[in-house]
Amino acid sequence: MKKNILSVTISALLLSLCSCSDFLDRYPQEELSDGSFWTKPVDAEMFVADIYGVLPGSANGDIDGDINSDNAVHGIKWAAGDVSKGIYDPAGFGWSGSYSSIRACNILLEKIDMIEDYPTADKEATIGEARFLRGYLYFELIQQFGDVPYVESSLALDQLEGITRTPREEVYKKVMEDFDYAIEKLPKEWSSDKYGRITKGAAYAMKARAALYYADWEVAAAASKAVIDSNQYELFDAEGTGRYAELFWESQEACSEAILVRQFNAPDNTNYIIGWECFPTKGWGGINPTQSLVDAFECIDGAPISKSSLYKENDPFTNRDPRLEVCVLHDGEEMYGTVIKVAPLKSSGNTGIAQHGDATATGYYQQKWLDPSIDPQSTGWDMGKDWHVIRFAEVLLTYAEAKNETTPLDDSAFEAVNRVRRRAGIPELQKTDASKPTYCGTQDELRQRIRNEWRVEFALEGGKRQWDIRRWGIASEVLNAPFLGLKYKLVDDPSSPDGQKCILYEGENIKLTGSRYSDHNYVYPVPQSEIDLNPALTQNSGY
């Protein structure tokens, strides 16, 4: 079994001290005695284990990340954050939590040499974990805020009077140095009792993610290729036998596709993916896919719906990419014993459009995480399901995109993206037969198909789309466009208990509030609370 390093073994190591989850809360770093704490290898190991909590997962909000893009809106209306609405108020942002975790990484790097009899390889691996986590945190900071203060000491940020923002390019260089150290020193794999710890492959994959974001194509291609060539990872159900949905169920969280996970372990450390994301009344309300996302899935002939003879607007879920059914719960489907009805009529019950505050705003519900073996109203709120921080499909698409930018229409770029498509059961992209809808004869044609593959493969998996549309320079286009739900029209029907009947997929699209985006929103505003504490910090342009 896999629930070990962060959830079981480390907690056991703490014994009379406390649980891993509250270790640093009960023993603040500045109060740890150098004479009594930094004496054994296990001290460093449990200290760094606590920092793993910075990795994204449902417990810290990443599950809702797609509402910050054009993929979805929030079904739980009060839970929609400002960014999803296009509101970028400096008073609403913060970074103190990230810097607290960076400080913890720096403390470990300063204190670890105090530990005697620490086997070199083990010690360097622990340092590698800390440097990976520090690099990850700084990458997230520059992605969000651009230039940020760079601190390599254990002093808290509020103790560094007058500190200024370090140029993003310099921080990015430091991030890559941290990832490179982790790549060199971390093992390819840990023993089974240490499942969940960061590996060499995870460090390569995160380096590739960071390089891709800043169009550092050669680095992104090389780092992702290193993961591919390691032969340690493979797509779950790589041959496309129809089990794709299971990838997002608890039974497959430790499968060959998982490169880095945020661990959860019921009942001590749980998440609430299904309870939060399930449709009313079987859970809460979840996030609602937009019509734009639904339309992004191709038909089974490999053509976009706008170019496929198979697409029928009044029967939109037939002959579509199988991933659409995995992601989107729509009218007429049954889930957890409930038949979904979305017509805006009382006869639809709680799942109908506008029938109560948490009902779908778009006419669709998300389905990707709905494990049929888990009761959404009980276990769904206290799950042990791990969150995939990086899975192998990301590495393949990173390589495909980066390689196409450095060597247009390279065969290896086609092969990488087609491995993802083969698993989905969708025809492969190719450059030899212009008569087929899968033909990509130019660099930009392949680029656009890879971009769409990013969207449909990772739909409803957190914040990826938010950052993709920024790095591609299309955020203004897609976030300022109308946000739409499905089409429907109501007609009088005296035989109906509602006096009307609803014809879905005809009529006018539901019009949603949507979002707003200006070019300066590429980065967030520097938190006003930080500027108030340190006037030497400058604000990003436009705020």
C-alpha positions, 0 to 999 in steps of 0.5 A: 500500500502507498500511504506511507511517507507523509501520512503514516511513517512520518507521523509514527516518527513523531510519536510523543511530539505531535502529528506531522500535520501540526508539527510546525504549528506546535513547534515554531521553527524559531523555537526549535532547539539546535541542541535537541532537535537537529541531532538525527537524520529523522529530524530533517526528514520529518521537518521537510515532510511538513513542507510538502503541504505546499503542494496543490490539492483539493484541501487548498483550493486547486480543485476549483482552479478552472473557474479562473479560465474559460473552462468553467464557472462555479456552481457554488455561487458564493465560492467564486473568487475575485480572479474568476470575476476579473477582479484584481484588487491588491488588497485581495492577494497575499504571499505570506504563506509561500514565504513562510514555507520558503523560510522553512526550506531555508531553515533546513538548508542552514541546519542540516549540517548540524546532524552528525552521522547522516549518510551522504546520499540520504542527506543530499536527497533531503536537501534535494527535497527542500530545494525542489520545494523552494524552487516550486514555491518561487516558480509559483510566485513569479508566475503569479506576481512577476518580480518578487523578493528572493530570500535564501536565508532563514530570516522572515520576510518582515525581518528584511527591512527595505528588501526589494523585488528581484527581477523575475529572470533572476528568480527563474535562474535560481529556480532552475538551479534548485531543480537541477540540484534536486535532479542530481541528488534525488533518487529515481524512486524511493522504497515502497514505504516512502511512496510520495516523496519527490523523485528525480522524475518529479524534479525533471517534470517540474523543471519542464513545467517552469521552462514551458511557462516562460517559453524556454523551449530547449530546456522544456523539451530536454527536461520532459524528454529525460522523463520520457526516456527514463521509462519509469512512467506510462499513461494509465490504460495507455492502449485506450481500452476505455478505462480513462475515467478510472484514472481519477478514482481512488483505485488508480492514484498510485498508478504508473502515470503518477509522477508527483502527488499531494498525499491524503490519507483518511481519516487523519488527512483528507480531502473533499473532492467529491463532496464539494464537486458533486452535483446537487443533491448528492453533494454540494454543487461543484463547478460547471463546465462552459459551452466553450469547454464542451465544444473543445472536445473533437468528434471521433473522426479527429475533427473539431466539431466545426469541421466534422460531419458527425457533429449534430448540434441537437445531439451533441454528446454522440460521436465525441471524444470519450473524454467529454463523457468522463469530464461533463455530466449532462442531461439524461445521465445517471450518477449515484442513482440520480438521473440528471435533468437540467431543464429550468423547470420544477420537474427537474428537481435540484439538478435543474438550471436556476432551481436553487443557488447551487444548481448548474449555471451552464446546464452542465456539471463536472464529472471527472472526479466522481468515483462511483465507489464513494458516497458523495454525501459521507465519504466524499467529504473525507476522502483519502484520494491523492491529488495528481500534481504532475502526471505523465500526460503533462510531460508528453504534452510539454515535450510535444509543444516544446519540440514543435517550437524548436523543430516544427512538425518534428516526428517526435512531437507528433508521437508525444501528443499522439500517445495521449490521443491514442489513450483517449481513443482519438485518431492520431494527428499526422502530416502526410494526408491532407484529406484527413481532419487530423492533418497538420501541415504547418507548425501553427496547425500542430501548435493549435492542436496541441493547445487544444489537447492541453485543454481537453486532457486536463479539463477540470483538473485545477489551474492549468488552463488559467496559466496556459491562456496567459502564456499563450497570450490568448487570455484577453481573447477568451476571458473577454469573450461571452461566457455561455452555457448550453442552448435551450428554449421553452415552449408551452405544453398544457400536458406538462405539470410545469405548463411548459416543456424544455427543448435542449440544445436549441434556441439561445445559449445561456449567457453568464456573467463571465470574466474580464481581463486586461493585458496587465492582469498577466501577473497579479498585483503585489499584495497591498498588505506587503507594500504597507509593511515594506514601502520599498516594494513596488506595485505591478504596472496597471494596479 
